[in-house]
Amino acid sequence: MRTRIPLLCLLSFLVMVSTSITAGTPRVISVTADKDNMFKIPGQKMPVITLKANEVIQLRITAIKSTEWDKDGTIHTFTINALKDQGWDLRLKEGTHTYTLAAPADPGEYVVECTVKCGAGHDDMKMRLVVTP
């Protein structure tokens, strides 16, 4: 009986520590800004990111060069015009980059688009961000 109480305390402590570590780690969302001028999310036909209001995430974007790019080497952007002032205006150079972002406080649907002329199909390079309460 005496050994059970310290063991239970230790197990409870480990559960609390692992829960607090997990709760503090932002969710990672992977997106590809591809050479065919489309945003892609693994496992989705139509790419949509769904977040809770104010949720902090790590956005891991892999940018692959298409046929056109900007003078500074930017090959795509990941831009939400309504949220530019909140950091949702990412200039993407070739490769994989990680950004820490917070979802807006206001629930709704937002359009993500590429604002750099990246080649044929550029005008259709869009996806959605859905923010829930």
DSSP file (Angstrom, degrees, kcal/mol; ACC not computed):
  #  RESIDUE AA STRUCTURE BP1 BP2  ACC     N-H-->O    O-->H-N    N-H-->O    O-->H-N    TCO  KAPPA ALPHA  PHI   PSI    X-CA   Y-CA   Z-CA
    1    1 A M     >        0   0    0      0, 0.0     4,-1.3     0, 0.0     3,-0.3   0.000 360.0 360.0 360.0 -40.3    0.0    0.0    0.0
    2    2 A R  T  4  +     0   0    0      1,-0.2     3,-0.0     2,-0.2     0, 0.0   0.863 360.0  48.5 -64.6 -35.1    2.8    2.4    0.9
    3    3 A T  T  > S+     0   0    0      1,-0.2     4,-1.5     2,-0.2    -1,-0.2   0.752 104.3  61.3 -77.6 -22.3    4.5    1.9   -2.5
    4    4 A R  H  > S+     0   0    0     -3,-0.3     4,-2.9     2,-0.2     5,-0.2   0.896  98.6  55.2 -70.1 -40.0    1.2    2.5   -4.4
    5    5 A I  H  X S+     0   0    0     -4,-1.3     4,-2.4     2,-0.2     5,-0.2   0.950 110.8  42.6 -63.8 -50.9    0.7    6.0   -3.1
    6    6 A P  H  > S+     0   0    0      0, 0.0     4,-2.6     0, 0.0    -1,-0.2   0.897 115.2  51.9 -61.9 -36.3    4.1    7.4   -4.3
    7    7 A L  H  X S+     0   0    0     -4,-1.5     4,-2.5     2,-0.2    -2,-0.2   0.924 110.4  47.4 -64.6 -43.3    3.7    5.5   -7.6
    8    8 A L  H  X S+     0   0    0     -4,-2.9     4,-2.5     2,-0.2    -1,-0.2   0.891 112.0  50.8 -64.0 -39.5    0.2    7.1   -8.1
    9    9 A C  H  X S+     0   0    0     -4,-2.4     4,-2.5    -5,-0.2    -2,-0.2   0.923 111.1  48.4 -62.6 -44.1    1.6   10.5   -7.2
   10   10 A L  H  X S+     0   0    0     -4,-2.6     4,-2.5     2,-0.2    -2,-0.2   0.924 112.2  48.2 -63.2 -45.0    4.4   10.1   -9.7
   11   11 A L  H  X S+     0   0    0     -4,-2.5     4,-2.1     2,-0.2    -2,-0.2   0.910 111.7  49.9 -62.4 -42.8    2.0    8.9  -12.5
   12   12 A S  H  X S+     0   0    0     -4,-2.5     4,-2.2     1,-0.2    -1,-0.2   0.915 110.8  50.1 -61.2 -43.3   -0.3   11.8  -11.8
   13   13 A F  H  X S+     0   0    0     -4,-2.5     4,-2.5     1,-0.2    -2,-0.2   0.921 109.8  50.2 -61.4 -45.6    2.6   14.2  -12.0
   14   14 A L  H  X S+     0   0    0     -4,-2.5     4,-2.5     1,-0.2    -1,-0.2   0.880 110.0  50.4 -63.2 -38.8    3.8   12.8  -15.3
   15   15 A V  H  X S+     0   0    0     -4,-2.1     4,-2.2     2,-0.2    -1,-0.2   0.917 111.3  48.8 -64.2 -43.5    0.4   13.1  -16.8
   16   16 A M  H  X S+     0   0    0     -4,-2.2     4,-2.2     2,-0.2    -2,-0.2   0.915 112.8  47.5 -63.5 -43.1    0.1   16.7  -15.7
   17   17 A V  H  X S+     0   0    0     -4,-2.5     4,-2.2     2,-0.2    -2,-0.2   0.932 113.0  47.3 -64.9 -46.4    3.6   17.5  -17.2
   18   18 A S  H  X S+     0   0    0     -4,-2.5     4,-2.3     1,-0.2    -1,-0.2   0.867 112.3  51.0 -66.0 -34.5    2.9   15.8  -20.5
   19   19 A T  H  X S+     0   0    0     -4,-2.2     4,-2.6    -5,-0.2    -1,-0.2   0.914 110.9  47.6 -67.0 -42.9   -0.5   17.6  -20.8
   20   20 A S  H  X S+     0   0    0     -4,-2.2     4,-1.1     2,-0.2    -2,-0.2   0.864 112.5  49.3 -69.0 -34.2    1.0   21.0  -20.1
   21   21 A I  H  < S+     0   0    0     -4,-2.2     4,-0.5     2,-0.2     3,-0.3   0.939 114.0  45.5 -67.5 -46.2    3.8   20.4  -22.6
   22   22 A T  H >< S+     0   0    0     -4,-2.3     3,-1.2     1,-0.2    -2,-0.2   0.898 110.0  54.4 -63.2 -41.7    1.3   19.2  -25.3
   23   23 A A  H 3< S+     0   0    0     -4,-2.6    -1,-0.2     1,-0.3    -2,-0.2   0.791 107.5  51.5 -64.5 -27.6   -1.1   22.1  -24.6
   24   24 A G  T 3< S+     0   0    0     -4,-1.1    -1,-0.3    -3,-0.3    -2,-0.2   0.512  90.1  91.7 -88.3  -4.8    1.8   24.6  -25.1
   25   25 A T  S <  S-     0   0    0     -3,-1.2     3,-0.1    -4,-0.5    31,-0.0  -0.809  76.5-129.9 -95.4 119.6    2.8   23.3  -28.5
   26   26 A P        -     0   0    0      0, 0.0    31,-0.2     0, 0.0     2,-0.2  -0.327  28.6-103.5 -65.0 148.0    1.1   24.9  -31.5
   27   27 A R  E     -a   57   0A   0     29,-0.8    31,-3.0     1,-0.1     2,-0.5  -0.480  33.4-131.7 -68.1 139.2   -0.4   22.6  -34.1
   28   28 A V  E     -a   58   0A   0     29,-0.2     2,-0.5    -2,-0.2    31,-0.2  -0.847  21.1-170.2 -98.5 127.8    1.7   22.3  -37.2
   29   29 A I  E     -a   59   0A   0     29,-2.8    31,-2.9    -2,-0.5     2,-0.4  -0.978   9.8-150.4-119.1 124.5   -0.2   22.7  -40.6
   30   30 A S  E     +a   60   0A   0     -2,-0.5     2,-0.3    29,-0.2    31,-0.2  -0.806  18.8 173.4 -99.7 133.0    1.7   21.8  -43.8
   31   31 A V  E     -a   61   0A   0     29,-2.6    31,-2.6    -2,-0.4     2,-0.5  -0.983  18.8-149.4-134.3 144.5    0.9   23.6  -47.0
   32   32 A T  E     -aB  62  40A   0      8,-2.8     8,-2.3    -2,-0.3     2,-0.9  -0.976   4.2-159.2-114.6 128.7    2.6   23.5  -50.4
   33   33 A A  E     -aB  63  39A   0     29,-2.8    31,-2.9    -2,-0.5     6,-0.2  -0.903  38.8-155.3 -98.1 100.7    2.6   26.5  -52.8
   34   34 A D    >   -     0   0    0      4,-2.6     3,-1.6    -2,-0.9     4,-0.2  -0.213  29.5-111.7 -92.7 168.5    3.3   24.3  -55.8
   35   35 A K  T 3  S+     0   0    0      1,-0.3    32,-0.3     2,-0.1    -1,-0.1   0.652 115.3  63.8 -68.6 -16.5    4.9   24.8  -59.2
   36   36 A D  T 3  S-     0   0    0      2,-0.2    -1,-0.3    30,-0.1     3,-0.1   0.244 120.0-109.3 -89.8  13.7    1.4   24.3  -60.8
   37   37 A N  S <  S+     0   0    0     -3,-1.6     2,-0.3     1,-0.2    -2,-0.1   0.899  79.7 121.4  60.8  45.4    0.3   27.5  -59.0
   38   38 A M        -     0   0    0     -4,-0.2    -4,-2.6    87,-0.1     2,-0.4  -0.988  61.7-128.4-133.7 144.0   -1.9   25.8  -56.6
   39   39 A F  E     -B   33   0A   0     -2,-0.3     2,-0.4    87,-0.3    -6,-0.2  -0.757  33.5-169.3 -84.9 140.5   -2.0   25.6  -52.8
   40   40 A K  E     -B   32   0A   0     -8,-2.3    -8,-2.8    -2,-0.4     5,-0.1  -0.992  18.5-168.4-136.4 142.1   -2.1   22.0  -51.5
   41   41 A I    >   -     0   0    0      3,-0.4     3,-2.1    -2,-0.4   -10,-0.1  -0.999  40.6-102.6-125.5 127.8   -2.6   20.4  -48.1
   42   42 A P  T 3  S+     0   0    0      0, 0.0   -12,-0.1     0, 0.0     3,-0.1  -0.213 105.5  14.0 -52.0 131.5   -1.9   16.7  -47.7
   43   43 A G  T 3  S+     0   0    0      1,-0.2     2,-0.4     2,-0.0    -3,-0.0   0.478 106.1 102.7  84.1   2.8   -5.1   14.6  -47.8
   44   44 A Q    <   -     0   0    0     -3,-2.1    -3,-0.4     1,-0.2    -1,-0.2  -0.968  51.1-165.2-123.1 134.5   -7.3   17.4  -49.1
   45   45 A K  S    S+     0   0    0     -2,-0.4    -1,-0.2     1,-0.3    -2,-0.0   0.921  95.0  32.2 -75.2 -46.8   -8.7   17.9  -52.6
   46   46 A M  S    S-     0   0    0     -6,-0.1    -1,-0.3     2,-0.0     2,-0.2  -0.949  98.7-125.5-110.9 111.9   -9.7   21.5  -51.9
   47   47 A P        +     0   0    0      0, 0.0    81,-1.4     0, 0.0     2,-0.4  -0.390  40.3 161.3 -69.5 125.6   -7.3   23.1  -49.4
   48   48 A V  E     -d  128   0B   0     -2,-0.2     2,-0.5    79,-0.2    81,-0.2  -0.995  26.3-153.6-141.1 133.3   -8.9   24.6  -46.4
   49   49 A I  E     -d  129   0B   0     79,-2.3    81,-3.3    -2,-0.4     2,-0.5  -0.946  13.0-163.5-105.7 126.5   -7.3   25.4  -43.0
   50   50 A T  E     +d  130   0B   0     -2,-0.5     2,-0.3    79,-0.2    81,-0.2  -0.953  16.5 167.6-114.0 124.0   -9.8   25.4  -40.1
   51   51 A L  E     -d  131   0B   0     79,-2.9    81,-2.9    -2,-0.5     2,-0.3  -0.886  34.9-115.2-129.6 159.1   -8.8   27.1  -36.9
   52   52 A K  E >   -d  132   0B   0     -2,-0.3     3,-2.4    79,-0.2    51,-0.2  -0.672  55.1 -80.8 -86.5 151.3  -10.4   28.2  -33.7
   53   53 A A  T 3  S+     0   0    0     79,-2.5    52,-0.2    -2,-0.3    -1,-0.1  -0.270 116.6   4.9 -52.7 134.0  -10.5   32.0  -33.0
   54   54 A N  T 3  S+     0   0    0     50,-1.2    -1,-0.3    49,-0.3     2,-0.1   0.481  90.7 154.4  67.1   6.3   -7.1   33.1  -31.6
   55   55 A E    <   -     0   0    0     -3,-2.4    48,-2.9    49,-0.2     2,-0.5  -0.429  38.8-137.3 -65.3 135.2   -5.6   29.6  -32.0
   56   56 A V  E     + C   0 102A   0     46,-0.2   -29,-0.8    -2,-0.1     2,-0.3  -0.821  30.8 173.0 -95.2 131.8   -1.8   29.8  -32.4
   57   57 A I  E     -aC  27 101A   0     44,-2.9    44,-2.1    -2,-0.5     2,-0.6  -0.863  35.1-126.5-131.4 164.9   -0.4   27.5  -35.1
   58   58 A Q  E     -aC  28 100A   0    -31,-3.0   -29,-2.8    -2,-0.3     2,-0.7  -0.979  25.7-156.6-110.8 117.7    2.9   26.8  -36.9
   59   59 A L  E     -aC  29  99A   0     40,-3.4    40,-2.4    -2,-0.6     2,-0.7  -0.856   4.7-165.0 -97.6 115.3    2.4   27.0  -40.6
   60   60 A R  E     -aC  30  98A   0    -31,-2.9   -29,-2.6    -2,-0.7     2,-0.5  -0.886  12.2-174.3-104.6 108.6    5.0   25.0  -42.5
   61   61 A I  E     -aC  31  97A   0     36,-2.7    36,-2.6    -2,-0.7     2,-0.6  -0.898  15.8-161.1-111.8 128.3    5.0   26.1  -46.1
   62   62 A T  E     -aC  32  96A   0    -31,-2.6   -29,-2.8    -2,-0.5     2,-0.5  -0.937  13.9-160.3-103.3 119.9    7.0   24.5  -48.9
   63   63 A A  E     -aC  33  95A   0     32,-3.0    32,-2.2    -2,-0.6     2,-0.5  -0.884   5.0-167.7-105.5 127.7    7.3   26.8  -51.9
   64   64 A I        -     0   0    0    -31,-2.9   -27,-0.2    -2,-0.5    -2,-0.0  -0.966  27.1-113.3-118.9 127.4    8.2   25.3  -55.3
   65   65 A K        -     0   0    0     -2,-0.5   -30,-0.1     1,-0.1     4,-0.1  -0.265  32.1-172.8 -63.5 137.5    9.2   27.6  -58.1
   66   66 A S        -     0   0    0      2,-0.5    53,-0.2     9,-0.2   -30,-0.1   0.046  50.3 -67.1-103.2-143.8    6.9   27.9  -61.1
   67   67 A T  S    S+     0   0    0     51,-0.8     2,-0.3   -32,-0.3    52,-0.2   0.628 113.4  35.1 -91.9 -13.9    7.6   29.8  -64.4
   68   68 A E        +     0   0    0     50,-1.4    -2,-0.5     7,-0.2     2,-0.3  -0.936  60.9 166.3-136.6 159.4    7.6   33.4  -63.0
   69   69 A W        -     0   0    0     -2,-0.3     6,-0.2    -4,-0.1     2,-0.1  -0.961  37.6 -83.7-161.5 172.0    8.7   35.1  -59.8
   70   70 A D    >   -     0   0    0      4,-3.0     3,-1.9    -2,-0.3    46,-0.0  -0.387  41.7-107.7 -83.3 161.3    9.4   38.5  -58.3
   71   71 A K  T 3  S+     0   0    0      1,-0.3    -1,-0.1     2,-0.1     0, 0.0   0.807 117.7  57.1 -58.8 -32.5   12.7   40.4  -58.6
   72   72 A D  T 3  S-     0   0    0      2,-0.1    -1,-0.3     1,-0.1     3,-0.1   0.396 124.9 -98.9 -83.5   5.5   13.6   39.7  -54.9
   73   73 A G  S <  S+     0   0    0     -3,-1.9    21,-0.4     1,-0.3     2,-0.4   0.429  74.4 146.6  93.8  -1.1   13.3   36.0  -55.4
   74   74 A T        -     0   0    0      1,-0.2    -4,-3.0    19,-0.1    -1,-0.3  -0.567  22.3-179.6 -69.6 126.5    9.8   35.6  -54.0
   75   75 A I        -     0   0    0     17,-2.9     2,-0.3    -2,-0.4    -9,-0.2   0.690  63.7  -5.4-103.5 -22.6    8.1   32.8  -55.9
   76   76 A H  E     -E   92   0B   0     16,-1.3    16,-2.8   -11,-0.1     2,-0.3  -0.946  61.4-140.3-153.3 168.4    4.7   32.9  -54.2
   77   77 A T  E     -E   91   0B   0     -2,-0.3     2,-0.5    14,-0.2    14,-0.2  -0.946   8.3-146.6-129.2 161.0    2.9   34.6  -51.3
   78   78 A F  E     +E   90   0B   0     12,-2.1    12,-2.0    -2,-0.3     2,-0.4  -0.887  41.8 167.0-121.8  93.4    0.5   33.3  -48.7
   79   79 A T  E     -EF  89 113B   0     34,-2.3    34,-2.7    -2,-0.5     2,-0.5  -0.922  35.5-173.3-124.8 133.5   -1.6   36.4  -48.2
   80   80 A I    >   -     0   0    0      8,-2.7     3,-2.1    -2,-0.4     4,-0.3  -0.944  17.5-158.4-117.0 105.1   -4.9   37.2  -46.5
   81   81 A N  G >  S+     0   0    0     -2,-0.5     3,-1.0    30,-0.4     4,-0.3   0.851  90.4  53.4 -54.5 -39.6   -5.6   40.8  -47.5
   82   82 A A  G 3  S+     0   0    0      1,-0.2    -1,-0.3    29,-0.2     3,-0.1   0.657 116.7  39.4 -70.0 -14.7   -8.0   41.3  -44.6
   83   83 A L  G X >S+     0   0    0     -3,-2.1     3,-2.0     5,-0.2     5,-1.7   0.168  75.1 115.0-121.7  16.7   -5.4   40.0  -42.1
   84   84 A K  G X 5S+     0   0    0     -3,-1.0     3,-1.7    -4,-0.3     5,-0.2   0.887  77.2  56.2 -55.0 -40.5   -2.1   41.5  -43.4
   85   85 A D  G 3 5S+     0   0    0      1,-0.3    -1,-0.3    -4,-0.3    -2,-0.1   0.585 103.3  56.6 -70.8  -8.2   -1.7   43.7  -40.3
   86   86 A Q  G < 5S-     0   0    0     -3,-2.0    16,-0.4    16,-0.0    -1,-0.3   0.199 128.5 -92.2-105.8  13.0   -1.9   40.5  -38.2
   87   87 A G  T < 5S+     0   0    0     -3,-1.7     2,-1.2    -4,-0.1    -3,-0.2   0.470  87.1 128.7  96.3   1.8    1.0   38.8  -40.0
   88   88 A W      < +     0   0    0     -5,-1.7    -8,-2.7    -8,-0.2    -5,-0.2  -0.297  47.3  91.4 -89.8  52.1   -0.9   36.9  -42.7
   89   89 A D  E     +E   79   0B   0     -2,-1.2     2,-0.6   -10,-0.2   -10,-0.2  -0.709  54.9 175.3-143.2  86.1    1.2   38.2  -45.6
   90   90 A L  E     -E   78   0B   0    -12,-2.0   -12,-2.1    -2,-0.2     2,-0.6  -0.847  22.3-151.1-105.6 121.0    4.1   35.8  -46.1
   91   91 A R  E     -E   77   0B   0     -2,-0.6     2,-0.5   -14,-0.2   -14,-0.2  -0.810  22.9-150.0 -89.0 120.5    6.5   36.3  -49.0
   92   92 A L  E     -E   76   0B   0    -16,-2.8   -17,-2.9    -2,-0.6   -16,-1.3  -0.812  15.6-172.4-104.9 125.1    7.8   32.8  -49.9
   93   93 A K        -     0   0    0     -2,-0.5   -30,-0.3   -19,-0.3   -19,-0.1  -0.669  49.9 -67.6-101.5 166.4   11.1   32.0  -51.4
   94   94 A E  S    S+     0   0    0    -21,-0.4     2,-0.2    -2,-0.2   -30,-0.2  -0.237  99.7  36.2 -59.4 137.6   12.0   28.5  -52.6
   95   95 A G  E    S-C   63   0A   0    -32,-2.2   -32,-3.0    -3,-0.1     2,-0.5  -0.702  97.4 -48.9 118.6-170.8   12.1   25.8  -49.9
   96   96 A T  E     +C   62   0A   0    -34,-0.3     2,-0.3    -2,-0.2   -34,-0.2  -0.900  52.6 175.3-109.0 130.6   10.3   25.0  -46.7
   97   97 A H  E     -C   61   0A   0    -36,-2.6   -36,-2.7    -2,-0.5     2,-0.4  -0.968  19.6-142.2-134.6 147.6    9.8   27.7  -44.1
   98   98 A T  E     -C   60   0A   0     -2,-0.3     2,-0.4   -38,-0.2   -38,-0.2  -0.935  16.3-174.9-116.1 134.6    7.9   27.7  -40.8
   99   99 A Y  E     -C   59   0A   0    -40,-2.4   -40,-3.4    -2,-0.4     2,-0.6  -0.980  19.2-140.8-127.6 137.6    5.8   30.7  -39.5
  100  100 A T  E     +C   58   0A   0     -2,-0.4     2,-0.3   -42,-0.2   -42,-0.2  -0.895  35.1 167.0 -99.0 122.3    4.1   31.0  -36.1
  101  101 A L  E     -C   57   0A   0    -44,-2.1   -44,-2.9    -2,-0.6     2,-0.4  -0.913  30.1-135.6-134.4 157.0    0.7   32.8  -36.6
  102  102 A A  E     -C   56   0A   0    -16,-0.4   -46,-0.2    -2,-0.3   -47,-0.1  -0.944  26.0-119.9-114.0 136.9   -2.4   33.4  -34.6
  103  103 A A        -     0   0    0    -48,-2.9   -49,-0.3    -2,-0.4   -51,-0.0  -0.375  42.2 -95.4 -65.9 151.2   -5.9   33.0  -36.0
  104  104 A P        -     0   0    0      0, 0.0   -50,-1.2     0, 0.0   -49,-0.2  -0.253  24.1-124.3 -64.9 159.1   -8.0   36.2  -36.0
  105  105 A A  S    S+     0   0    0    -52,-0.2   -52,-0.1   -51,-0.1    -2,-0.1   0.761  92.0  80.4 -74.3 -25.6  -10.4   36.7  -33.1
  106  106 A D  S    S-     0   0    0      1,-0.0    25,-0.1   -53,-0.0   -52,-0.1  -0.741  80.9-132.7 -89.8 118.8  -13.3   37.1  -35.4
  107  107 A P        +     0   0    0      0, 0.0     2,-0.3     0, 0.0    25,-0.2  -0.290  56.1  93.1 -62.1 153.0  -14.9   33.9  -36.7
  108  108 A G  E    S- G   0 131B   0     23,-2.0    23,-3.2     2,-0.0     2,-0.4  -0.931  73.0 -64.7 153.5-173.9  -15.5   33.7  -40.5
  109  109 A E  E     - G   0 130B   0     -2,-0.3     2,-0.4    21,-0.2    21,-0.2  -0.915  42.1-170.7-111.4 136.9  -14.1   32.7  -43.8
  110  110 A Y  E     - G   0 129B   0     19,-2.8    19,-2.6    -2,-0.4     2,-0.5  -0.946  20.0-126.6-127.0 145.4  -11.0   34.3  -45.3
  111  111 A V  E     - G   0 128B   0     -2,-0.4     2,-0.5    17,-0.2   -30,-0.4  -0.818  16.7-158.5 -95.8 126.5   -9.4   34.0  -48.7
  112  112 A V  E     + G   0 127B   0     15,-3.1    15,-2.2    -2,-0.5     2,-0.3  -0.877  23.9 169.4 -98.0 132.9   -5.8   33.1  -48.9
  113  113 A E  E     -FG  79 126B   0    -34,-2.7   -34,-2.3    -2,-0.5     2,-0.5  -0.965  38.7-115.1-143.3 160.9   -4.2   34.1  -52.2
  114  114 A C        -     0   0    0     11,-1.7    11,-0.1    -2,-0.3   -36,-0.1  -0.840  23.3-173.8 -91.9 129.7   -0.8   34.4  -54.0
  115  115 A T        +     0   0    0     -2,-0.5     2,-0.5     2,-0.1    -1,-0.1   0.325  58.7  87.1-108.6   6.6   -0.1   38.0  -54.8
  116  116 A V  S    S-     0   0    0    -39,-0.1     2,-0.6     6,-0.1   -39,-0.2  -0.922  88.7-113.9-106.0 128.9    3.1   37.4  -56.8
  117  117 A K        +     0   0    0     -2,-0.5     3,-0.1     1,-0.2    -2,-0.1  -0.473  47.2 167.3 -60.7 108.6    2.7   36.7  -60.6
  118  118 A C        -     0   0    0     -2,-0.6   -50,-1.4     1,-0.4   -51,-0.8   0.381  48.1 -79.5-113.1   1.5    3.9   33.1  -60.5
  119  119 A G  S >  S-     0   0    0    -52,-0.2     3,-2.0   -53,-0.2    -1,-0.4  -0.798  80.1  -9.5 131.9-173.8    2.9   31.8  -63.9
  120  120 A A  T 3  S+     0   0    0      1,-0.3   -53,-0.1    -2,-0.3   -52,-0.1  -0.340 128.5  26.5 -58.9 133.8   -0.1   30.5  -65.8
  121  121 A G  T >  S+     0   0    0     -2,-0.0     3,-1.5     4,-0.0    -1,-0.3   0.413  80.5 127.9  92.0  -1.9   -3.0   29.9  -63.4
  122  122 A H  G X   +     0   0    0     -3,-2.0     3,-2.1     1,-0.3    -8,-0.3   0.882  66.0  61.0 -54.3 -42.0   -1.7   32.5  -60.9
  123  123 A D  G 3  S+     0   0    0      1,-0.3    -1,-0.3    -4,-0.2    -3,-0.1   0.726 106.0  47.7 -62.0 -20.5   -5.1   34.2  -60.8
  124  124 A D  G <  S+     0   0    0     -3,-1.5     2,-1.9   -87,-0.1    -1,-0.3   0.304  75.9 117.5-101.4   8.1   -6.7   31.0  -59.4
  125  125 A M    <   +     0   0    0     -3,-2.1   -11,-1.7    -4,-0.2     2,-0.3  -0.552  48.4 124.0 -80.6  84.7   -4.1   30.4  -56.7
  126  126 A K  E     + G   0 113B   0     -2,-1.9   -87,-0.3   -13,-0.2     2,-0.3  -0.944  31.4 170.7-140.4 157.4   -6.4   30.7  -53.8
  127  127 A M  E     - G   0 112B   0    -15,-2.2   -15,-3.1    -2,-0.3     2,-0.3  -0.912  29.8-103.6-153.0 179.8   -7.6   28.7  -50.8
  128  128 A R  E     -dG  48 111B   0    -81,-1.4   -79,-2.3    -2,-0.3     2,-0.5  -0.863  11.0-159.5-118.0 148.7   -9.7   29.3  -47.6
  129  129 A L  E     -dG  49 110B   0    -19,-2.6   -19,-2.8    -2,-0.3     2,-0.5  -0.997  16.7-163.4-116.6 122.7   -9.0   29.8  -44.0
  130  130 A V  E     -dG  50 109B   0    -81,-3.3   -79,-2.9    -2,-0.5     2,-0.5  -0.936   0.8-163.7-110.5 125.9  -12.1   29.1  -41.8
  131  131 A V  E     -dG  51 108B   0    -23,-3.2   -23,-2.0    -2,-0.5   -79,-0.2  -0.940   6.4-166.3-112.6 123.9  -12.1   30.5  -38.3
  132  132 A T  E      d   52   0B   0    -81,-2.9   -79,-2.5    -2,-0.5    -2,-0.0  -0.705 360.0 360.0-105.3 158.2  -14.6   29.0  -35.8
  133  133 A P              0   0    0      0, 0.0   -81,-0.1     0, 0.0    -1,-0.1   0.524 360.0 360.0 -62.6 360.0  -15.6   30.4  -32.4
